[in-house]
């Protein structure tokens, strides 16, 4: 959200899928030591949320042995709409990102979000609780 969409100015970690995992995370540990970063600055837990039909776009960057990609806005909206994680102390949750994506994609209804979810996660539906939250975010975003 920060790197591709400039949707926020700060993040506590970088979500990444690193392959090969062992070697990549070992290099991340070296980077953490060298730059005095938290040990978990590179977060690979995002791999639990990978969609069966993910959609990525390349990030223009030159680096030997490294290929950078980012999820499309639709893919992020689907992932974050299914999760709808609440803010916690030290963690912003998904609400800010959802507001940004709803505005960016000009979303007008939860049905529209479900259509996007179906494209990436064909077996998942928004829960009633998340549906109410998404409706409120859509209304809030469309007012501003």
N, CA, C and O atoms as a GROMACS GRO file, in nm:
protein
  576
    1UNK      N    1   0.083  -0.119   0.000
    1UNK     CA    2   0.000   0.000   0.000
    1UNK      C    3   0.087   0.125   0.000
    1UNK      O    4   0.054   0.224  -0.065
    2UNK      N    5   0.198   0.121   0.073
    2UNK     CA    6   0.284   0.238   0.083
    2UNK      C    7   0.371   0.253  -0.042
    2UNK      O    8   0.380   0.362  -0.098
    3UNK      N    9   0.432   0.146  -0.084
    3UNK     CA   10   0.526   0.151  -0.195
    3UNK      C   11   0.458   0.178  -0.328
    3UNK      O   12   0.505   0.262  -0.405
    4UNK      N   13   0.351   0.110  -0.357
    4UNK     CA   14   0.287   0.119  -0.489
    4UNK      C   15   0.184   0.229  -0.496
    4UNK      O   16   0.178   0.302  -0.596
    5UNK      N   17   0.102   0.243  -0.392
    5UNK     CA   18  -0.010   0.337  -0.399
    5UNK      C   19   0.012   0.465  -0.318
    5UNK      O   20  -0.070   0.556  -0.323
    6UNK      N   21   0.121   0.471  -0.244
    6UNK     CA   22   0.151   0.587  -0.159
    6UNK      C   23   0.032   0.620  -0.069
    6UNK      O   24  -0.001   0.736  -0.046
    7UNK      N   25  -0.032   0.514  -0.019
    7UNK     CA   26  -0.153   0.530   0.060
    7UNK      C   27  -0.124   0.563   0.206
    7UNK      O   28  -0.213   0.604   0.280
    8UNK      N   29  -0.001   0.545   0.248
    8UNK     CA   30   0.039   0.581   0.383
    8UNK      C   31   0.185   0.622   0.383
    8UNK      O   32   0.258   0.599   0.287
    9UNK      N   33   0.226   0.683   0.492
    9UNK     CA   34   0.363   0.734   0.497
    9UNK      C   35   0.455   0.647   0.580
    9UNK      O   36   0.577   0.666   0.578
   10UNK      N   37   0.399   0.553   0.654
   10UNK     CA   38   0.483   0.471   0.742
   10UNK      C   39   0.426   0.330   0.750
   10UNK      O   40   0.305   0.309   0.737
   11UNK      N   41   0.513   0.235   0.771
   11UNK     CA   42   0.472   0.096   0.794
   11UNK      C   43   0.570   0.036   0.893
   11UNK      O   44   0.685   0.076   0.900
   12UNK      N   45   0.523  -0.062   0.971
   12UNK     CA   46   0.612  -0.122   1.069
   12UNK      C   47   0.687  -0.242   1.013
   12UNK      O   48   0.786  -0.286   1.070
   13UNK      N   49   0.639  -0.295   0.900
   13UNK     CA   50   0.707  -0.408   0.838
   13UNK      C   51   0.677  -0.408   0.688
   13UNK      O   52   0.594  -0.332   0.638
   14UNK      N   53   0.747  -0.496   0.619
   14UNK     CA   54   0.725  -0.513   0.476
   14UNK      C   55   0.668  -0.653   0.456
   14UNK      O   56   0.731  -0.752   0.492
   15UNK      N   57   0.549  -0.660   0.398
   15UNK     CA   58   0.489  -0.790   0.366
   15UNK      C   59   0.553  -0.840   0.238
   15UNK      O   60   0.558  -0.768   0.139
   16UNK      N   61   0.601  -0.963   0.240
   16UNK     CA   62   0.670  -1.016   0.122
   16UNK      C   63   0.657  -1.168   0.118
   16UNK      O   64   0.645  -1.235   0.220
   17UNK      N   65   0.660  -1.218  -0.003
   17UNK     CA   66   0.672  -1.362  -0.024
   17UNK      C   67   0.813  -1.381  -0.078
   17UNK      O   68   0.846  -1.331  -0.186
   18UNK      N   69   0.892  -1.452  -0.004
   18UNK     CA   70   1.034  -1.465  -0.036
   18UNK      C   71   1.060  -1.608  -0.082
   18UNK      O   72   1.024  -1.704  -0.014
   19UNK      N   73   1.122  -1.620  -0.198
   19UNK     CA   74   1.157  -1.752  -0.251
   19UNK      C   75   1.300  -1.748  -0.302
   19UNK      O   76   1.333  -1.657  -0.378
   20UNK      N   77   1.383  -1.838  -0.267
   20UNK     CA   78   1.363  -1.944  -0.169
   20UNK      C   79   1.356  -1.886  -0.028
   20UNK      O   80   1.433  -1.797   0.007
   21UNK      N   81   1.264  -1.936   0.050
   21UNK     CA   82   1.231  -1.878   0.180
   21UNK      C   83   1.350  -1.875   0.275
   21UNK      O   84   1.382  -1.769   0.329
   22UNK      N   85   1.413  -1.986   0.298
   22UNK     CA   86   1.521  -1.993   0.397
   22UNK      C   87   1.633  -1.895   0.364
   22UNK      O   88   1.678  -1.820   0.450
   23UNK      N   89   1.676  -1.895   0.241
   23UNK     CA   90   1.785  -1.806   0.201
   23UNK      C   91   1.742  -1.659   0.206
   23UNK      O   92   1.818  -1.573   0.250
   24UNK      N   93   1.621  -1.632   0.162
   24UNK     CA   94   1.571  -1.495   0.162
   24UNK      C   95   1.557  -1.439   0.302
   24UNK      O   96   1.594  -1.324   0.327
   25UNK      N   97   1.503  -1.518   0.393
   25UNK     CA   98   1.486  -1.470   0.530
   25UNK      C   99   1.620  -1.456   0.602
   25UNK      O  100   1.636  -1.371   0.689
   26UNK      N  101   1.716  -1.539   0.564
   26UNK     CA  102   1.851  -1.524   0.620
   26UNK      C  103   1.911  -1.390   0.576
   26UNK      O  104   1.973  -1.320   0.657
   27UNK      N  105   1.893  -1.354   0.450
   27UNK     CA  106   1.940  -1.224   0.402
   27UNK      C  107   1.866  -1.110   0.472
   27UNK      O  108   1.926  -1.006   0.502
   28UNK      N  109   1.736  -1.127   0.497
   28UNK     CA  110   1.659  -1.025   0.568
   28UNK      C  111   1.713  -1.004   0.710
   28UNK      O  112   1.715  -0.891   0.760
   29UNK      N  113   1.757  -1.112   0.774
   29UNK     CA  114   1.818  -1.100   0.908
   29UNK      C  115   1.946  -1.017   0.901
   29UNK      O  116   1.972  -0.935   0.989
   30UNK      N  117   2.025  -1.038   0.797
   30UNK     CA  118   2.148  -0.960   0.780
   30UNK      C  119   2.116  -0.812   0.760
   30UNK      O  120   2.182  -0.725   0.817
   31UNK      N  121   2.015  -0.784   0.680
   31UNK     CA  122   1.972  -0.645   0.657
   31UNK      C  123   1.926  -0.582   0.788
   31UNK      O  124   1.959  -0.467   0.817
   32UNK      N  125   1.851  -0.658   0.868
   32UNK     CA  126   1.803  -0.608   0.997
   32UNK      C  127   1.920  -0.570   1.086
   32UNK      O  128   1.918  -0.464   1.150
   33UNK      N  129   2.022  -0.654   1.093
   33UNK     CA  130   2.138  -0.624   1.176
   33UNK      C  131   2.213  -0.501   1.123
   33UNK      O  132   2.250  -0.413   1.199
   34UNK      N  133   2.233  -0.497   0.992
   34UNK     CA  134   2.310  -0.389   0.931
   34UNK      C  135   2.243  -0.253   0.948
   34UNK      O  136   2.311  -0.152   0.968
   35UNK      N  137   2.110  -0.250   0.938
   35UNK     CA  138   2.037  -0.122   0.944
   35UNK      C  139   1.962  -0.101   1.075
   35UNK      O  140   1.882  -0.009   1.088
   36UNK      N  141   1.991  -0.187   1.174
   36UNK     CA  142   1.929  -0.177   1.306
   36UNK      C  143   1.776  -0.175   1.297
   36UNK      O  144   1.709  -0.091   1.358
   37UNK      N  145   1.723  -0.268   1.220
   37UNK     CA  146   1.578  -0.283   1.203
   37UNK      C  147   1.528  -0.391   1.298
   37UNK      O  148   1.606  -0.473   1.345
   38UNK      N  149   1.398  -0.391   1.326
   38UNK     CA  150   1.343  -0.501   1.406
   38UNK      C  151   1.366  -0.634   1.334
   38UNK      O  152   1.370  -0.640   1.211
   39UNK      N  153   1.380  -0.738   1.410
   39UNK     CA  154   1.408  -0.871   1.353
   39UNK      C  155   1.301  -0.913   1.253
   39UNK      O  156   1.331  -0.983   1.156
   40UNK      N  157   1.176  -0.872   1.275
   40UNK     CA  158   1.065  -0.914   1.188
   40UNK      C  159   1.024  -0.804   1.090
   40UNK      O  160   0.907  -0.793   1.055
   41UNK      N  161   1.120  -0.724   1.044
   41UNK     CA  162   1.087  -0.615   0.952
   41UNK      C  163   1.034  -0.667   0.819
   41UNK      O  164   0.956  -0.600   0.753
   42UNK      N  165   1.076  -0.787   0.780
   42UNK     CA  166   1.025  -0.850   0.658
   42UNK      C  167   0.928  -0.960   0.702
   42UNK      O  168   0.969  -1.058   0.764
   43UNK      N  169   0.802  -0.942   0.670
   43UNK     CA  170   0.696  -1.030   0.718
   43UNK      C  171   0.648  -1.120   0.605
   43UNK      O  172   0.594  -1.071   0.505
   44UNK      N  173   0.668  -1.249   0.619
   44UNK     CA  174   0.624  -1.341   0.514
   44UNK      C  175   0.492  -1.410   0.548
   44UNK      O  176   0.454  -1.506   0.481
   45UNK      N  177   0.421  -1.362   0.651
   45UNK     CA  178   0.293  -1.424   0.688
   45UNK      C  179   0.184  -1.399   0.585
   45UNK      O  180   0.081  -1.465   0.586
   46UNK      N  181   0.208  -1.304   0.495
   46UNK     CA  182   0.109  -1.272   0.391
   46UNK      C  183   0.084  -1.394   0.301
   46UNK      O  184  -0.020  -1.402   0.236
   47UNK      N  185   0.178  -1.488   0.298
   47UNK     CA  186   0.161  -1.605   0.211
   47UNK      C  187   0.037  -1.687   0.248
   47UNK      O  188  -0.013  -1.763   0.166
   48UNK      N  189  -0.013  -1.671   0.372
   48UNK     CA  190  -0.135  -1.743   0.413
   48UNK      C  191  -0.258  -1.691   0.339
   48UNK      O  192  -0.359  -1.761   0.332
   49UNK      N  193  -0.249  -1.570   0.284
   49UNK     CA  194  -0.365  -1.507   0.222
   49UNK      C  195  -0.360  -1.507   0.070
   49UNK      O  196  -0.442  -1.443   0.005
   50UNK      N  197  -0.264  -1.579   0.013
   50UNK     CA  198  -0.250  -1.581  -0.132
   50UNK      C  199  -0.374  -1.646  -0.194
   50UNK      O  200  -0.419  -1.753  -0.151
   51UNK      N  201  -0.427  -1.579  -0.294
   51UNK     CA  202  -0.548  -1.627  -0.361
   51UNK      C  203  -0.514  -1.733  -0.465
   51UNK      O  204  -0.404  -1.734  -0.520
   52UNK      N  205  -0.609  -1.823  -0.491
   52UNK     CA  206  -0.587  -1.922  -0.597
   52UNK      C  207  -0.566  -1.855  -0.733
   52UNK      O  208  -0.501  -1.910  -0.822
   53UNK      N  209  -0.623  -1.736  -0.748
   53UNK     CA  210  -0.613  -1.664  -0.876
   53UNK      C  211  -0.553  -1.526  -0.850
   53UNK      O  212  -0.615  -1.424  -0.880
   54UNK      N  213  -0.431  -1.523  -0.795
   54UNK     CA  214  -0.370  -1.394  -0.764
   54UNK      C  215  -0.340  -1.315  -0.891
   54UNK      O  216  -0.323  -1.372  -0.999
   55UNK      N  217  -0.333  -1.185  -0.876
   55UNK     CA  218  -0.301  -1.099  -0.989
   55UNK      C  219  -0.196  -0.999  -0.943
   55UNK      O  220  -0.220  -0.917  -0.855
   56UNK      N  221  -0.079  -1.008  -1.005
   56UNK     CA  222   0.034  -0.925  -0.966
   56UNK      C  223   0.080  -0.842  -1.085
   56UNK      O  224   0.056  -0.876  -1.200
   57UNK      N  225   0.146  -0.734  -1.053
   57UNK     CA  226   0.207  -0.653  -1.159
   57UNK      C  227   0.353  -0.633  -1.123
   57UNK      O  228   0.386  -0.621  -1.006
   58UNK      N  229   0.440  -0.629  -1.224
   58UNK     CA  230   0.582  -0.610  -1.195
   58UNK      C  231   0.611  -0.469  -1.145
   58UNK      O  232   0.545  -0.373  -1.184
   59UNK      N  233   0.711  -0.458  -1.060
   59UNK     CA  234   0.761  -0.329  -1.014
   59UNK      C  235   0.892  -0.305  -1.087
   59UNK      O  236   0.983  -0.388  -1.078
   60UNK      N  237   0.903  -0.195  -1.160
   60UNK     CA  238   1.027  -0.171  -1.235
   60UNK      C  239   1.144  -0.147  -1.139
   60UNK      O  240   1.152  -0.044  -1.072
   61UNK      N  241   1.234  -0.243  -1.135
   61UNK     CA  242   1.350  -0.234  -1.048
   61UNK      C  243   1.456  -0.330  -1.102
   61UNK      O  244   1.424  -0.442  -1.141
   62UNK      N  245   1.577  -0.287  -1.103
   62UNK     CA  246   1.687  -0.372  -1.150
   62UNK      C  247   1.761  -0.429  -1.030
   62UNK      O  248   1.808  -0.354  -0.945
   63UNK      N  249   1.772  -0.559  -1.023
   63UNK     CA  250   1.846  -0.624  -0.916
   63UNK      C  251   1.875  -0.768  -0.955
   63UNK      O  252   1.783  -0.841  -0.992
   64UNK      N  253   1.999  -0.807  -0.947
   64UNK     CA  254   2.038  -0.943  -0.988
   64UNK      C  255   1.972  -1.046  -0.896
   64UNK      O  256   1.990  -1.044  -0.775
   65UNK      N  257   1.895  -1.135  -0.956
   65UNK     CA  258   1.833  -1.244  -0.882
   65UNK      C  259   1.709  -1.204  -0.805
   65UNK      O  260   1.655  -1.284  -0.728
   66UNK      N  261   1.661  -1.082  -0.823
   66UNK     CA  262   1.544  -1.036  -0.750
   66UNK      C  263   1.438  -0.988  -0.849
   66UNK      O  264   1.467  -0.909  -0.939
   67UNK      N  265   1.317  -1.036  -0.832
   67UNK     CA  266   1.204  -0.990  -0.912
   67UNK      C  267   1.099  -0.937  -0.816
   67UNK      O  268   1.055  -1.009  -0.726
   68UNK      N  269   1.060  -0.814  -0.833
   68UNK     CA  270   0.961  -0.753  -0.746
   68UNK      C  271   0.827  -0.745  -0.817
   68UNK      O  272   0.819  -0.706  -0.934
   69UNK      N  273   0.722  -0.781  -0.746
   69UNK     CA  274   0.586  -0.767  -0.798
   69UNK      C  275   0.499  -0.710  -0.686
   69UNK      O  276   0.536  -0.714  -0.569
   70UNK      N  277   0.386  -0.658  -0.723
   70UNK     CA  278   0.290  -0.606  -0.625
   70UNK      C  279   0.151  -0.652  -0.665
   70UNK      O  280   0.122  -0.667  -0.784
   71UNK      N  281   0.064  -0.673  -0.567
   71UNK     CA  282  -0.073  -0.710  -0.600
   71UNK      C  283  -0.146  -0.592  -0.665
   71UNK      O  284  -0.118  -0.476  -0.634
   72UNK      N  285  -0.239  -0.622  -0.752
   72UNK     CA  286  -0.322  -0.517  -0.812
   72UNK      C  287  -0.416  -0.462  -0.705
   72UNK      O  288  -0.435  -0.522  -0.600
   73UNK      N  289  -0.475  -0.348  -0.734
   73UNK     CA  290  -0.568  -0.286  -0.639
   73UNK      C  291  -0.687  -0.379  -0.612
   73UNK      O  292  -0.732  -0.390  -0.498
   74UNK      N  293  -0.738  -0.444  -0.716
   74UNK     CA  294  -0.850  -0.536  -0.698
   74UNK      C  295  -0.817  -0.653  -0.609
   74UNK      O  296  -0.896  -0.692  -0.524
   75UNK      N  297  -0.699  -0.708  -0.628
   75UNK     CA  298  -0.654  -0.820  -0.546
   75UNK      C  299  -0.640  -0.777  -0.401
   75UNK      O  300  -0.682  -0.849  -0.310
   76UNK      N  301  -0.581  -0.659  -0.378
   76UNK     CA  302  -0.569  -0.608  -0.241
   76UNK      C  303  -0.706  -0.584  -0.178
   76UNK      O  304  -0.728  -0.617  -0.061
   77UNK      N  305  -0.798  -0.527  -0.255
   77UNK     CA  306  -0.932  -0.502  -0.203
   77UNK      C  307  -0.998  -0.634  -0.163
   77UNK      O  308  -1.060  -0.642  -0.057
   78UNK      N  309  -0.986  -0.735  -0.245
   78UNK     CA  310  -1.046  -0.865  -0.213
   78UNK      C  311  -0.985  -0.922  -0.085
   78UNK      O  312  -1.057  -0.967   0.004
   79UNK      N  313  -0.853  -0.921  -0.076
   79UNK     CA  314  -0.783  -0.977   0.039
   79UNK      C  315  -0.822  -0.902   0.168
   79UNK      O  316  -0.853  -0.964   0.269
   80UNK      N  317  -0.819  -0.770   0.162
   80UNK     CA  318  -0.846  -0.690   0.281
   80UNK      C  319  -0.994  -0.691   0.318
   80UNK      O  320  -1.028  -0.679   0.436
   81UNK      N  321  -1.084  -0.705   0.220
   81UNK     CA  322  -1.227  -0.713   0.248
   81UNK      C  323  -1.262  -0.842   0.319
   81UNK      O  324  -1.351  -0.844   0.405
   82UNK      N  325  -1.195  -0.950   0.285
   82UNK     CA  326  -1.219  -1.076   0.353
   82UNK      C  327  -1.162  -1.074   0.494
   82UNK      O  328  -1.219  -1.134   0.586
   83UNK      N  329  -1.050  -1.006   0.513
   83UNK     CA  330  -0.985  -1.002   0.644
   83UNK      C  331  -1.048  -0.898   0.736
   83UNK      O  332  -1.081  -0.929   0.851
   84UNK      N  333  -1.066  -0.777   0.688
   84UNK     CA  334  -1.123  -0.666   0.767
   84UNK      C  335  -1.066  -0.663   0.909
   84UNK      O  336  -1.140  -0.656   1.007
   85UNK      N  337  -0.934  -0.667   0.919
   85UNK     CA  338  -0.870  -0.670   1.051
   85UNK      C  339  -0.885  -0.534   1.120
   85UNK      O  340  -0.860  -0.430   1.060
   86UNK      N  341  -0.926  -0.539   1.246
   86UNK     CA  342  -0.943  -0.418   1.326
   86UNK      C  343  -0.808  -0.365   1.372
   86UNK      O  344  -0.711  -0.441   1.384
   87UNK      N  345  -0.802  -0.235   1.398
   87UNK     CA  346  -0.677  -0.179   1.455
   87UNK      C  347  -0.651  -0.236   1.594
   87UNK      O  348  -0.743  -0.266   1.670
   88UNK      N  349  -0.524  -0.251   1.625
   88UNK     CA  350  -0.479  -0.296   1.757
   88UNK      C  351  -0.366  -0.201   1.799
   88UNK      O  352  -0.314  -0.128   1.716
   89UNK      N  353  -0.329  -0.201   1.925
   89UNK     CA  354  -0.214  -0.117   1.964
   89UNK      C  355  -0.091  -0.152   1.881
   89UNK      O  356  -0.046  -0.266   1.879
   90UNK      N  357  -0.038  -0.053   1.814
   90UNK     CA  358   0.080  -0.074   1.730
   90UNK      C  359   0.050  -0.130   1.592
   90UNK      O  360   0.142  -0.156   1.515
   91UNK      N  361  -0.078  -0.151   1.559
   91UNK     CA  362  -0.117  -0.207   1.430
   91UNK      C  363  -0.239  -0.134   1.378
   91UNK      O  364  -0.341  -0.126   1.447
   92UNK      N  365  -0.231  -0.081   1.260
   92UNK     CA  366  -0.338   0.002   1.204
   92UNK      C  367  -0.459  -0.078   1.155
   92UNK      O  368  -0.568  -0.022   1.140
   93UNK      N  369  -0.442  -0.206   1.129
   93UNK     CA  370  -0.552  -0.285   1.075
   93UNK      C  371  -0.573  -0.256   0.927
   93UNK      O  372  -0.487  -0.197   0.862
   94UNK      N  373  -0.688  -0.298   0.873
   94UNK     CA  374  -0.715  -0.286   0.730
   94UNK      C  375  -0.806  -0.168   0.694
   94UNK      O  376  -0.823  -0.139   0.575
   95UNK      N  377  -0.863  -0.101   0.791
   95UNK     CA  378  -0.966  -0.001   0.762
   95UNK      C  379  -0.913   0.115   0.678
   95UNK      O  380  -0.980   0.158   0.583
   96UNK      N  381  -0.797   0.167   0.710
   96UNK     CA  382  -0.740   0.277   0.632
   96UNK      C  383  -0.716   0.233   0.487
   96UNK      O  384  -0.749   0.306   0.393
   97UNK      N  385  -0.660   0.115   0.470
   97UNK     CA  386  -0.634   0.063   0.336
   97UNK      C  387  -0.764   0.040   0.260
   97UNK      O  388  -0.773   0.068   0.140
   98UNK      N  389  -0.865  -0.012   0.329
   98UNK     CA  390  -0.994  -0.034   0.264
   98UNK      C  391  -1.056   0.098   0.218
   98UNK      O  392  -1.108   0.107   0.107
   99UNK      N  393  -1.050   0.200   0.303
   99UNK     CA  394  -1.102   0.331   0.262
   99UNK      C  395  -1.030   0.379   0.136
   99UNK      O  396  -1.093   0.426   0.041
  100UNK      N  397  -0.899   0.366   0.137
  100UNK     CA  398  -0.819   0.411   0.022
  100UNK      C  399  -0.859   0.335  -0.104
  100UNK      O  400  -0.881   0.396  -0.208
  101UNK      N  401  -0.868   0.202  -0.096
  101UNK     CA  402  -0.899   0.120  -0.213
  101UNK      C  403  -1.042   0.144  -0.262
  101UNK      O  404  -1.065   0.146  -0.383
  102UNK      N  405  -1.136   0.160  -0.172
  102UNK     CA  406  -1.274   0.190  -0.210
  102UNK      C  407  -1.279   0.321  -0.288
  102UNK      O  408  -1.347   0.332  -0.390
  103UNK      N  409  -1.207   0.420  -0.238
  103UNK     CA  410  -1.203   0.550  -0.306
  103UNK      C  411  -1.133   0.536  -0.442
  103UNK      O  412  -1.185   0.584  -0.543
  104UNK      N  413  -1.017   0.473  -0.444
  104UNK     CA  414  -0.938   0.458  -0.567
  104UNK      C  415  -1.015   0.385  -0.676
  104UNK      O  416  -1.010   0.424  -0.792
  105UNK      N  417  -1.087   0.280  -0.636
  105UNK     CA  418  -1.158   0.198  -0.734
  105UNK      C  419  -1.303   0.244  -0.755
  105UNK      O  420  -1.377   0.185  -0.833
  106UNK      N  421  -1.341   0.350  -0.685
  106UNK     CA  422  -1.476   0.408  -0.698
  106UNK      C  423  -1.585   0.304  -0.672
  106UNK      O  424  -1.682   0.293  -0.747
  107UNK      N  425  -1.567   0.228  -0.566
  107UNK     CA  426  -1.661   0.122  -0.528
  107UNK      C  427  -1.789   0.186  -0.474
  107UNK      O  428  -1.784   0.279  -0.394
  108UNK      N  429  -1.903   0.133  -0.518
  108UNK     CA  430  -2.033   0.188  -0.479
  108UNK      C  431  -2.116   0.092  -0.394
  108UNK      O  432  -2.215   0.133  -0.333
  109UNK      N  433  -2.077  -0.037  -0.388
  109UNK     CA  434  -2.159  -0.133  -0.313
  109UNK      C  435  -2.076  -0.253  -0.268
  109UNK      O  436  -1.970  -0.282  -0.322
  110UNK      N  437  -2.129  -0.321  -0.168
  110UNK     CA  438  -2.065  -0.445  -0.121
  110UNK      C  439  -2.076  -0.551  -0.229
  110UNK      O  440  -1.987  -0.636  -0.241
  111UNK      N  441  -2.182  -0.549  -0.308
  111UNK     CA  442  -2.198  -0.645  -0.416
  111UNK      C  443  -2.082  -0.630  -0.516
  111UNK      O  444  -2.031  -0.729  -0.568
  112UNK      N  445  -2.043  -0.508  -0.541
  112UNK     CA  446  -1.930  -0.482  -0.630
  112UNK      C  447  -1.801  -0.540  -0.571
  112UNK      O  448  -1.719  -0.598  -0.643
  113UNK      N  449  -1.784  -0.526  -0.441
  113UNK     CA  450  -1.667  -0.585  -0.373
  113UNK      C  451  -1.673  -0.736  -0.384
  113UNK      O  452  -1.571  -0.800  -0.409
  114UNK      N  453  -1.792  -0.796  -0.363
  114UNK     CA  454  -1.804  -0.942  -0.372
  114UNK      C  455  -1.770  -0.991  -0.512
  114UNK      O  456  -1.709  -1.097  -0.526
  115UNK      N  457  -1.807  -0.917  -0.614
  115UNK     CA  458  -1.771  -0.955  -0.752
  115UNK      C  459  -1.620  -0.957  -0.768
  115UNK      O  460  -1.565  -1.046  -0.834
  116UNK      N  461  -1.552  -0.861  -0.708
  116UNK     CA  462  -1.405  -0.858  -0.714
  116UNK      C  463  -1.348  -0.974  -0.634
  116UNK      O  464  -1.253  -1.038  -0.679
  117UNK      N  465  -1.403  -1.002  -0.517
  117UNK     CA  466  -1.357  -1.116  -0.437
  117UNK      C  467  -1.371  -1.245  -0.517
  117UNK      O  468  -1.280  -1.328  -0.517
  118UNK      N  469  -1.485  -1.262  -0.585
  118UNK     CA  470  -1.510  -1.384  -0.663
  118UNK      C  471  -1.402  -1.408  -0.768
  118UNK      O  472  -1.371  -1.522  -0.802
  119UNK      N  473  -1.345  -1.301  -0.819
  119UNK     CA  474  -1.241  -1.312  -0.921
  119UNK      C  475  -1.113  -1.377  -0.865
  119UNK      O  476  -1.044  -1.449  -0.937
  120UNK      N  477  -1.083  -1.351  -0.738
  120UNK     CA  478  -0.959  -1.401  -0.678
  120UNK      C  479  -0.981  -1.516  -0.581
  120UNK      O  480  -0.901  -1.609  -0.575
  121UNK      N  481  -1.090  -1.511  -0.507
  121UNK     CA  482  -1.122  -1.612  -0.406
  121UNK      C  483  -1.263  -1.665  -0.437
  121UNK      O  484  -1.358  -1.628  -0.368
  122UNK      N  485  -1.278  -1.749  -0.538
  122UNK     CA  486  -1.410  -1.790  -0.584
  122UNK      C  487  -1.494  -1.864  -0.480
  122UNK      O  488  -1.616  -1.874  -0.496
  123UNK      N  489  -1.434  -1.915  -0.375
  123UNK     CA  490  -1.510  -1.991  -0.275
  123UNK      C  491  -1.538  -1.911  -0.148
  123UNK      O  492  -1.590  -1.967  -0.052
  124UNK      N  493  -1.505  -1.782  -0.146
  124UNK     CA  494  -1.522  -1.701  -0.026
  124UNK      C  495  -1.628  -1.594  -0.044
  124UNK      O  496  -1.648  -1.540  -0.153
  125UNK      N  497  -1.697  -1.564   0.066
  125UNK     CA  498  -1.795  -1.455   0.068
  125UNK      C  499  -1.768  -1.368   0.190
  125UNK      O  500  -1.714  -1.414   0.290
  126UNK      N  501  -1.808  -1.243   0.179
  126UNK     CA  502  -1.795  -1.150   0.290
  126UNK      C  503  -1.892  -1.193   0.401
  126UNK      O  504  -2.008  -1.222   0.374
  127UNK      N  505  -1.844  -1.195   0.524
  127UNK     CA  506  -1.933  -1.228   0.636
  127UNK      C  507  -2.030  -1.113   0.659
  127UNK      O  508  -2.007  -1.001   0.612
  128UNK      N  509  -2.138  -1.139   0.729
  128UNK     CA  510  -2.236  -1.035   0.758
  128UNK      C  511  -2.171  -0.919   0.835
  128UNK      O  512  -2.196  -0.802   0.805
  129UNK      N  513  -2.089  -0.953   0.933
  129UNK     CA  514  -2.020  -0.849   1.011
  129UNK      C  515  -1.933  -0.762   0.921
  129UNK      O  516  -1.935  -0.640   0.932
  130UNK      N  517  -1.856  -0.824   0.832
  130UNK     CA  518  -1.770  -0.748   0.740
  130UNK      C  519  -1.854  -0.671   0.638
  130UNK      O  520  -1.816  -0.561   0.597
  131UNK      N  521  -1.967  -0.728   0.597
  131UNK     CA  522  -2.054  -0.659   0.503
  131UNK      C  523  -2.102  -0.526   0.562
  131UNK      O  524  -2.103  -0.424   0.493
  132UNK      N  525  -2.141  -0.528   0.688
  132UNK     CA  526  -2.186  -0.405   0.754
  132UNK      C  527  -2.074  -0.303   0.763
  132UNK      O  528  -2.095  -0.184   0.741
  133UNK      N  529  -1.956  -0.349   0.796
  133UNK     CA  530  -1.840  -0.260   0.804
  133UNK      C  531  -1.807  -0.201   0.666
  133UNK      O  532  -1.783  -0.081   0.654
  134UNK      N  533  -1.806  -0.285   0.563
  134UNK     CA  534  -1.776  -0.238   0.428
  134UNK      C  535  -1.881  -0.138   0.379
  134UNK      O  536  -1.846  -0.039   0.314
  135UNK      N  537  -2.009  -0.163   0.410
  135UNK     CA  538  -2.115  -0.067   0.373
  135UNK      C  539  -2.088   0.068   0.437
  135UNK      O  540  -2.100   0.172   0.372
  136UNK      N  541  -2.052   0.066   0.564
  136UNK     CA  542  -2.023   0.192   0.635
  136UNK      C  543  -1.902   0.262   0.573
  136UNK      O  544  -1.902   0.384   0.559
  137UNK      N  545  -1.799   0.187   0.538
  137UNK     CA  546  -1.681   0.247   0.475
  137UNK      C  547  -1.714   0.306   0.338
  137UNK      O  548  -1.664   0.413   0.302
  138UNK      N  549  -1.798   0.237   0.262
  138UNK     CA  550  -1.839   0.287   0.130
  138UNK      C  551  -1.917   0.418   0.146
  138UNK      O  552  -1.891   0.515   0.075
  139UNK      N  553  -2.011   0.419   0.239
  139UNK     CA  554  -2.090   0.541   0.262
  139UNK      C  555  -2.000   0.656   0.306
  139UNK      O  556  -2.013   0.768   0.256
  140UNK      N  557  -1.910   0.628   0.400
  140UNK     CA  558  -1.817   0.729   0.450
  140UNK      C  559  -1.729   0.783   0.339
  140UNK      O  560  -1.708   0.904   0.328
  141UNK      N  561  -1.678   0.694   0.258
  141UNK     CA  562  -1.586   0.733   0.150
  141UNK      C  563  -1.659   0.813   0.043
  141UNK      O  564  -1.604   0.909  -0.011
  142UNK      N  565  -1.781   0.774   0.011
  142UNK     CA  566  -1.856   0.844  -0.094
  142UNK      C  567  -1.906   0.981  -0.050
  142UNK      O  568  -1.936   1.065  -0.135
  143UNK      N  569  -1.913   1.005   0.081
  143UNK     CA  570  -1.953   1.136   0.132
  143UNK      C  571  -1.840   1.237   0.119
  143UNK      O  572  -1.864   1.356   0.098
  144UNK      N  573  -1.717   1.189   0.132
  144UNK     CA  574  -1.602   1.283   0.131
  144UNK      C  575  -1.551   1.311  -0.008
  144UNK      O  576  -1.456   1.388  -0.025
   0.00000   0.00000   0.00000
